[in-house]
Amino acid sequence: MNFVIFDCDGTLVDSQATIVAAMEHAFAAHGLAPPEARLVRHQVGLSLDQAISNLVPEAGAETLTQLVEGYRRAFTELHREQRVSEPLYGGVVETLDRLDAAGVLAGVATGKSLSGLRATLGRHGLENRFVTLQTADQGPGKPHPAMLERAMAEAGSEATLSCMVGDTTFDIEMARAAGVRAIGVSWGYHPVAALRAAGAEVIIDDMRALPAEIGIESG
């Protein structure tokens, strides 16, 4: 294995509080009752327009556009006012160090926008740890394989030498569609049983278990 692609929200960082808050602001500004937090969490990983469409399937195109714009404004405002909570999960930096030392490249494929992803990575000093950043505003979102295909092309890797690490069924389905190994994590936003049903080859309970899982010896 020479290339590992990570999801961001629910895999590298726990951003659910900020996502739920931004969604509540967007819905309230449009005079709508906010969606339940559990329903919002289930949409994490999808592109923003698809996630909101799933939350309000009865909404027309104009309403959906306004909700998407409202979410982006709220998310930006929360970041500007430093009212965000996106802590790194345990073992992330240590694992990236292990991958780097072993010559394994790392990338990100996420439903975030590119600006949002860069803000999150920058907050944790991780902006230079990945050779490729794939986001939903660059093309088809999850579970379409396009992000992984672009990531592999940019990293100079291929499916048999790559794996996707994520917390949602969208990540697992995307990995399988792209022909890469699918590794689920147990600490994110979708149940482990759902990840297994979607086709996860293995589930890890700690990010520090990843190197051994892809054949990197301890040391």
Protein Blocks (a to p, Z undefined) as FASTA:
>chain_A
ZZdcddfehplpccklmmmmmmmmmmmmnopacddfklmmmmgoiafklmmmmmmmmbcf
klmmmmmmmmmmmmmmmmmnopaccdddehklmmmmmmmmnopacddddfbdfklmmmmm
mmnopmmmpfbdcdfklbccdfbfklmmmmmmmnopafklgccddfbfklmmmmmmnopa
cdddfklmbdfklmmmnopabdcfbfklmmmmnopacZZ
